[in-house]
Amino acid sequence: MNSVEIEGDLIFLFRLRHRECVSRQPLLRLTGCVAAVSVALCGSSCARSSADPALKSVRIYDLLVALPNATPHVHTPSYSQGGEYSVANETRSALFLHPTGSVDFPVVHLSSKAVFTFWIGIDESAWDKSGDGVEFTVFVRRANDARAKVFSRYLDPHHNPDDRRWVEGRVSLKDFRNEDVQIVLATGPGPTNDFNFDWAVWGEPQIILSDDPDPGSP
């Protein structure tokens, strides 16, 4: 780690501590940091019968709420923190994860049609600094400890203006339906292994757990 990276990280940590003066209000909070919410989509009246076929029931597992029970693998604790982060003047609740690092989230039981949704980006205050971007990766770890890569995306807002934004991610987890799994979020450096100003953030990571029956499932 060179002096430029250390200086850059000190600048970032100062900004981060300033942001944390405004506490994040978690969207969902249930016992054991397992977040679930029933979402009802209805027409003109929310008092309709639950038998209404227009009503869909889902649960949401919020990884940011589960973060206190997650296991980070980082160079220093400050390289993995939850907070509010801005990308392209849009602020989201997110996980800051400096490369090379990863976070293993608690075990969750997947429904038959589970989907993992999230946003990725690099904090906008790093765009005009040196660096070669960040590789974002999502793994799913099964009960037998086997790990499968389900998503990978490289962003380099230092050199590519199109990467100066939140990039939406949506991954089907149907291959792991009805299993107990862990989501693992990971970041790595760019192609030249430059760790300077790699201020990577994962915005609003959630697993959508549908309770609707899947006709195709056994």
For each residue, the residues with C-beta under 8 A, 3 or more apart:
1: 5 6 75 195
2: 5 6 196
3: 6 7
4: 7 8 130 196
5: 1 2 8 9 195 196 197
6: 1 2 3 9 10
7: 3 4 10 11
8: 4 5 11 12 126 129 196 197
9: 5 6 12 13 78 98
10: 6 7 13 14
11: 7 8 14 15 125
12: 8 9 15 16 123 125 126 197 199
13: 9 10 16 17 78
14: 10 11 17 18
15: 11 12 18 19 125
16: 12 13 19 20 78 81 83 96
17: 13 14 20 21
18: 14 15 21
19: 15 16 22 83 84 85
20: 16 17 23 83
21: 17 18
22: 19 84
23: 20
24: 64 82 83 84 93
25:
26: 29 35 62 64 65 93
27: 35 37 62 64 65 93
28: 35 36 37 60 62 65
29: 26 33 35 65
30: 33 34 35 36 65
31: 34
32: 69
33: 29 30 65 66 67 68 69 106
34: 30 31 61 66 106 108
35: 26 27 28 29 30 60 61 62 65 66
36: 28 30 59 60 61 209
37: 27 28 59 60
38: 57 58 59
39: 56 57 58 60
40: 46 55 56 57
41: 54 55 56
42: 45 46 48 52 54 55
43: 48 54
44:
45: 42 48
46: 40 42
47:
48: 42 43 45 52 54 55
49: 52
50: 55
51:
52: 42 48 49 55
53:
54: 41 42 43 48
55: 40 41 42 48 50 52
56: 39 40 41 210 212
57: 38 39 40 210 211 212
58: 38 39 208 209 210 211
59: 36 37 38 111 208 209 211
60: 28 35 36 37 39 206 207 208 209
61: 34 35 36 66 108 206 207 209
62: 26 27 28 35 65 66 205 206
63: 66 67 70 95 105 183 185 205 206 207
64: 24 26 27 67 82 93 94 95 204 205
65: 26 27 28 29 30 33 35 62
66: 33 34 35 61 62 63 69 70 105 106
67: 33 63 64 70 82 95 103 105
68: 33
69: 32 33 66 105 106
70: 63 66 67 103 104 105 106
71: 103 104
72: 77 79 80 101 102 103 104
73: 101 102 103 104
74: 77 79 80 97 98 101 102
75: 1 79 98 100 101
76: 79
77: 72 74 80 81
78: 9 13 16 81
79: 72 74 75 76 96 97 98 101
80: 72 74 77 95 96 97 98 101 103
81: 16 77 78 95 96
82: 24 64 67 93 94 95 96
83: 16 19 20 24 93 94 96
84: 19 22 24 91 92 93 94
85: 19 91 92 94 96 121 123 201 203
86: 89 90 91 123 124 125
87: 90 92 121 122 123 124 164 165 166 201 203
88: 121 124 164 165 166
89: 86 124
90: 86 87 166
91: 84 85 86
92: 84 85 87 119 166 201 203 204
93: 24 26 27 64 82 83 84 203 204
94: 64 82 83 84 85 119 201 202 203 204
95: 63 64 67 80 81 82 103 185 201 202 205
96: 16 79 80 81 82 83 85 123 199 200 201
97: 74 79 80 101 102 103 185 186 187 200 201 202
98: 9 74 75 79 80 101 187 195 198 199 200
99: 134 135 187 188 189 195 198 200
100: 75 186 187 188 189 195
101: 72 73 74 75 79 80 97 98 186 187
102: 72 73 74 97 184 185 186 187
103: 67 70 71 72 73 80 95 97 184 185 186
104: 70 71 72 73 141 182 184
105: 63 66 67 69 70 108 182 183 184 185
106: 33 34 66 69 70 182
107: 180 181 182
108: 34 61 105 180 181 182 183 207
109: 178 179 180
110: 114 173 176 177 178 179 180 181 207 209
111: 59 114 177 178 209 210 211
112: 174 177 178 210 213 214 217
113: 174 177 210 212 214
114: 110 111 172 173 174 176 177 207 208 209 210
115: 170 171 172 173 207 208 210
116: 138 150 151 169 170 171 173 183 205 206 207 208
117: 168 169 170 171 204 205 206 207 208
118: 138 168 169 202 203 204 205 206
119: 92 94 166 167 168 169 202 203 204
120: 136 153 155 166 167 169 200 201 202 203
121: 85 87 88 155 157 165 166 167 200 201 203
122: 87 126 127 133 134 155 157 163 198 199 200 201
123: 12 85 86 87 96 126 199 201
124: 86 87 88 89 127 157 164
125: 11 12 15 86 199
126: 8 12 122 123 129 131 157 158 197 198 199
127: 122 124 157 158 164
128: 158
129: 8 126 158 196 197
130: 4 158 194 196 197
131: 126 156 158 190 194 195 196 197 198
132: 156 158 159 189 190 191 192 193 194
133: 122 154 155 156 157 158 159 160 163 190 198
134: 99 122 154 155 156 187 188 189 190 198 200
135: 99 152 153 154 187 188 189 190
136: 120 151 152 153 154 155 185 186 187 200 202
137: 149 151 152 185 186 187 188
138: 116 118 149 150 151 152 169 171 183 184 185 186
139: 147 148 149 150 183 184 186
140: 147 148 150 173 176 181 182 183 184
141: 104 145 146 147 181 182 183 184
142: 145 146 147 148 176 179 181
143: 179 180 181
144:
145: 141 142
146: 141 142
147: 139 140 141 142 184
148: 139 140 142 175 176
149: 137 138 139 152
150: 116 138 139 140 171 173
151: 116 136 137 138 169 171
152: 135 136 137 138 149
153: 120 135 136 167 169
154: 133 134 135 136 190
155: 120 121 122 133 134 136 160 163 167 200
156: 131 132 133 134 159 160 163 190
157: 121 122 124 126 127 133 160 161 163 164
158: 126 127 128 129 130 131 132 133 197
159: 132 133 156
160: 133 155 156 157 163 164
161: 157 164
162: 165
163: 122 133 155 156 157 160 167
164: 87 88 124 127 157 160 161
165: 87 88 121 162
166: 87 88 90 92 119 120 121 203
167: 119 120 121 153 155 163
168: 117 118 119
169: 116 117 118 119 120 138 151 153
170: 115 116 117
171: 115 116 117 138 150 151
172: 114 115 175
173: 110 114 115 116 140 150 176 177 181 207
174: 112 113 114 177
175: 148 172
176: 110 114 140 142 148 173 179 181
177: 110 111 112 113 114 173 174 214 217
178: 109 110 111 112 217
179: 109 110 142 143 176
180: 107 108 109 110 143
181: 107 108 110 140 141 142 143 173 176
182: 104 105 106 107 108 140 141
183: 63 105 108 116 138 139 140 141 205 207
184: 102 103 104 105 138 139 140 141 147
185: 63 95 97 102 103 105 136 137 138 202 205
186: 97 100 101 102 103 136 137 138 139
187: 97 98 99 100 101 102 134 135 136 137 198 200
188: 99 100 134 135 137
189: 99 100 132 134 135 192 193 194 195 198
190: 131 132 133 134 135 154 156 193 194 198
191: 132
192: 132 189
193: 132 189 190
194: 130 131 132 189 190 198
195: 1 5 98 99 100 131 189 198
196: 2 4 5 8 129 130 131
197: 5 8 12 126 129 130 131 158
198: 98 99 122 126 131 133 134 187 189 190 194 195
199: 12 96 98 122 123 125 126
200: 96 97 98 99 120 121 122 134 136 155 187
201: 85 87 92 94 95 96 97 120 121 122 123
202: 94 95 97 118 119 120 136 185 205
203: 85 87 92 93 94 118 119 120 121 166
204: 64 92 93 94 117 118 119
205: 62 63 64 95 116 117 118 183 185 202
206: 60 61 62 63 116 117 118
207: 60 61 63 108 110 114 115 116 117 173 183
208: 58 59 60 114 115 116 117
209: 36 58 59 60 61 110 111 114
210: 56 57 58 111 112 113 114 115
211: 57 58 59 111
212: 56 57 113
213: 112 217
214: 112 113 177 217
215:
216:
217: 112 177 178 213 214
218:
